[in-house]
Amino acid sequence: MHVRKRRPWIPIALIALPILLLLVLFFYLPQAPKATAPPTNAMVPNQPTGGALQITQMQMTRHAQGGPNSVNIEGNILNNGDQSVIGATVEATFRDQSNQPIARMAAPIMAVEGGVTKAFVDNPLAPQANREFRLTFTSVPQEWNGQEPELRIAAVAGTTPTNNQTAPNTNE
């Protein structure tokens, strides 16, 4: 009687196949996301800054409709930049009787046209133009000293430059 030797092909194949699959996945799948180079200055148009906006003739009033701790600040705003402004945000620092900061609050600058407040996006503030504006702050702390808060233009959004500059086409 002749005894055939069995070779363990099936167990070897069951072990080798997953190892082979792992090696293929390891070599053909990306190791990390591909980094994209940031845009150069030539690709990003200049954005308006807070320095392009000038606030003058401020008047502060208590805002009765917003409650006892609400304040409106109205005045004129001038766009000294080369782009139309479609939005801006102001940060106000309110101080207590000892002149210590007690609250920092942000508010959008709203245009006032015919007594109605509107967002600048509805009617952008053109370069070298000025317009009446209103800031509304609610929930001003009771410890506030009642003096005009310190205002800082925190953010400005604008349209493309008005002197016919355009960003290059990066889809070439």
Secondary structure, 3 states (H helix, E strand, C coil): CCCCCCCCHHHHHHHHHHHHHHHHHHHHCCCCCCCCCCCCCCCCCCCCCHHHEEEEEEEEEECHHHCCCCEEEEEEEEECCCEEEEEEEEEEEEECCCCCEEEEEEEECEEEECCEEECCCCCCECCCCEEEEEEEECCCCCCCCCCCCEEEEEEEEEEEECCCCCCCCCCC
